[in-house]
Amino acid sequence: MYAYFAYILLSIIVLLVVAILIFFIDRNRSENRLTPLAGLAFGFIPAGILFGENRLLGYGLMVVGLVVAVLDIFNRAKAK
């Protein structure tokens, strides 16, 4: 097994654990809920990791995820 495959697998497992913790722990609190835009950003980052062999596609997906996350931060700041 190649080392990069182990890193990718480990990062996906960590992201899944974080997603499970976000979605299932303390679901009644409304101030910390994941917005659809944040969920979309969360989806682009692992996709960028999965397609990391093709650098242009992998980095492009990560940048899109980062931009969407920043847009979500600005939208939440305006709402308050």
C-alpha positions, 0 to 999 in steps of 0.5 A, spaced: 500 500 500 502 506 498 503 512 503 499 517 499 493 512 499 494 511 507 494 519 508 487 519 503 484 514 507 486 517 514 483 524 512 477 521 509 475 517 515 477 523 520 472 527 515 467 522 516 467 522 524 467 530 524 461 530 519 458 524 524 459 529 530 456 535 527 450 532 524 448 527 530 451 530 537 446 536 540 442 536 534 437 541 537 441 547 537 440 551 532 446 556 532 451 551 530 447 547 525 451 546 518 448 550 513 447 548 506 452 552 503 457 549 508 455 542 507 457 544 499 464 546 501 465 540 506 463 536 500 468 539 495 474 538 500 474 531 500 473 531 493 479 535 492 483 530 496 480 524 492 482 527 486 489 529 488 492 525 483 490 530 478 493 536 481 489 541 477 482 538 478 484 536 486 487 543 487 481 546 483 476 542 488 479 544 494 479 552 492 472 551 490 470 548 497 474 554 500 471 559 496 464 557 498 466 556 505 468 563 505 462 565 502 458 562 507 462 565 513 460 572 510 453 570 509 452 568 516 456 574 519 451 579 515 445 575 518 447 577 525 
